[in-house]
Amino acid sequence: MASVQSNGITVAYDDEGSGEPLVLVHGHPFDRSMWRPQTAHFSRAGMRVIAPDLRGYGGSSVVPGKTPLETFARDIAALLDHLGVERCVLGGLSMGGQIVMECYRQFPERIRALLLADTFAAADTDEGRAVRLRTAERLLAEGMDRYAHKALPKMITPTHVTALPTVAAHVLGMMRNTSPEGAAAALRGRAERPDYTGLLQQITVPTLVVVGAEDEFTPVADARSIHAAVPGSHLTIIQNAGHMPNLERPEEFNAALAAFLDTLPAPAAREG
């Protein structure tokens, strides 16, 4: 793990391998370790894989209050500046996917291709916003433990809670170890996020949409909507996986991402 002081906070991150940069943004309430199977695989495959902890999560600074997606995106841009990364393949899962959309809104010229995994583009409904705000208050009052145990069989499929005990323990541990203040700040900010559905139609870089076939939080229908909106995008549905196919079915997830990366034009052919 490395860290940098940026935008007034400490940002922890993994930076492994060399080659073309692949930047992966974790979801809520997780940390960069959710990308371990991808960091290991793609760094060995000749890419430079960068996985940061978002502010409020993992080894990065906890900033109570409210963290809008715009702030997360600015943090990522600052990290790219620090690491000397001009352009990258940028991917995210769930909240991470929404942050990736915000990154594309803010600095599309720095993005070579997109991975949008188990996420959705629309703004929250009034009911959805109310649920996020109530959840934020509950986490502050109760801590993460009860929430983590309740959410686990939705984050991964219920059968995987027992069938994949190592994965289940990892997912549960990430949730339990997340700061309630950081999680609550992200929930408040996410409740106010913009609607990115219009942005999807403006995306001009290659895009891979991935979803677990049994995802309860962001069902296959949400992925199909994103796929239909992003011109020329690719859709992969990972069977026997829930909201975290990158951990539940890492081989299939990595194969889909590798096949997509293989279709990208060489950067040298687009620059110079």
N, C-alpha and C positions, 0 to 999 in steps of 0.2 A: 504493500500500500504506500502511496505517496500522498502528499497534501500540498495545497497552495493557499495563500491568503489572497482572496479575491472578492471584490464588492463588499468589503468589510466583514467577511466571514472566512472560516477555514473550510475548504472543499477537499474531501478525501476522494481518491480515485485509484483505479488500477489502470496501468498502461503497459501492455504486454505485446511482444512481437514487434515486427517491423514490416514496412510496406504501406499499402494504401490504408488510410484510417477508417475504421469501423467504430462508431460511437454508439453505445447502447445505454438507454435511459430506463431506469427501473420504475416499477409501479408502486402503488400505495397498498399497504404500509410496509414496504420492503426496503432493500438496500442493494448495493451493487453486486452482492454475492449471488443474487438470483440469476446473474448472467454467467456464473462459473462454467457451465458446460460449453457456452458459446465462446467465452474468453479463451478457454483452453483449446478448443477445436480450431478456431479461426486464427489464433496467434501461431499455432503450429502450421497452419495452411498458408502462411505467408502474408498475413495482414497484421496491421497494428491495431489492436483492440483496446479501446478506452472506455471504461465503465465508471462513471462518477457516482458518488453518493449525493443525492439532492440535499439541499439545505433542509435541516430538520430530521434527517435520516442517517443511519449508519454512523460513520466517523465524521460527518460534516457538522457544522455549527447548527445548534437549535435556535431558531428565531421565533419566539412566541407571537401570537397575534393572528395575522392573515398573510398567506403567501400566494399571490396570484400566479397563474401560469406564466405571465409575462416576466415575472421575476426569475422563475426557474429557467426560462429561456435565456435571459441575460446572463445568468450564472454559467450556463453551458457555453455561450459565446465567449465569455471571459476565460473559461478554461481552455477553449480552443486557441485563443490568443496566446495564453501562457505556454501551451504546448507547441506552438508554431504550426498549427493545423489550419490550412487555408480552406480546404474543401474535404468533405468526408461523406461516407455513407452513414446516415443517421437513422437509428431505429429506437422504438420504444414500445412498451407493453402497458396497456390499460391507461392509467394516468400518464405514464411515460409516453404513450402514443399521442395523447392530447398535447403534451409538452412539445413533442416533435412537430405537431401541426403548428403550434405557436412559433417554434423556431423557423419553420418554413415561412410563416407570415412575416417574421422579423428579418431574416437574412437568407432568402432563397438562393442567393448567389454562392453561398458557402456549402450547399448541399448537393452532392453528386447523385444520390439516390435515397429512397425512403423505405423503411420497414415499419409498417403499422400493424401491431399485433394485439389482438383481443382488446380492441378499443372502440370508441364511437365518437362521432364528430359533432353531434347536436349539443346545444346548450341544455342544461337541466330544466325540467319542468318546474313549476312552482312547488309541486309536491317533492320532487327530487331535491330541490334546494333546501327545503325544510328538513328532509331526512338527513342531509349532510350536516346541517347546522346542529341538529339534535345529536347526531353521532359525535360531533366535535365536543359538545358539552359533556356527553357521557364519558368519552375517553378521558377528559380532564378530571372528571369526578371519580371514575372507577379505575383508571389505568387501562392497560392494553390486554391483560390476561383473559378476561371474560370475552372480550370482543374477538381475540385471536382464536380461542377455542370454538366459538360460534361460527366464525367465518371460514375456518379451515375446510369443511366439506363443500364449500362453494368455490374457494380458491382453486382447489384441485377436486377431481371427481370424488364422490363419497367412497367409491371402491378403492381408490388410491390411498385413502387415509390408512388403510390396513395393508393393501397390496404393495405399496411403495413406502415402507416405514421411514427410510432415510430421507426421501423427498418430503414426506409429511413433517418429519421433525425439523427439516431445514426451513420449510415454509412457516411452520408454527413458531420456530425460534426467531425468524426475522420479524414477524408481527409482534411477538411478545417483547422483543428488545427495542422496538421503535419507541422514540420519545412521544408521550402523549401530547406534549406541547407542539412538537413538530408535525405530528399527524393532524392535530386539530387545526393548525395554521393552514396546512395544505387543503383540508376539507373546506374550510371557509373560503379560501381563494378559488378552489375548484367550483364551488357553488355559484360563483359569479363569472365563470369563464364565458367567453363569447361562443357563438355558434360558428363552427368551422365548416359547415356543409357547403357554403358558397366557395370557400377557399379550395376545397377539394377539386373543383372543376378547373381551377387555375394552376394546378400542379403540372409542371412540365418535365419533371425528372422521372426516371423509372421508379416504379413503386411496387412493393410486394405487400400484400395484405394477407395476414395469417390469423387463423382462429382455431381454437379447440372445438371439436364437434359437439362437446357437451358443456360448453361454457354457459353458465347461468347468468353471470354479470353482464357480459357483452355477447349475446347469442350470435349464431351464424348469420342471422338476418342483418345484424348491424354490419358485419364484415362485408356481406354482399352489397349493402348500400354504399359503403365506402368504395368497393371495387367498381360498382356501376358509375360512381361519380368521378373517379380519378381516371383521366384518359390513359388508355393503354396499360392499366395496372394488371398485375397478376394476383390471383387468389389461390391460397392453399388452405384446405381444411384438414387439420390434423385429427385423425380418428382416435377414439379412446383417450381423449384429453379434455380437461376443463379450461379454466381461466389462465392456466400457466403451462401451456404445451411445451415451452422451452425447457421446463424441468420435468414434466410428466413424460414427455416423449422427445428427449433431446436429440436422438439420432434422426428422427423424422423432421424435426424442426431445423436442425443443422443442414440436413440434406436439401430441404426446400430453400433455405437461405443461400446455401452454396450454389445451387443451380441458378438462382436468381443473380447472384454476384457474377457468375460466369457469363451472363448475357450482357453485362455492362461494357460499354466501349472503354478501351484503355484511356486513362486520363491524358496521356501524351497526344492522343489523336484529337483531343478537344482543346488542348492548350498549345501555346507556343507562338 
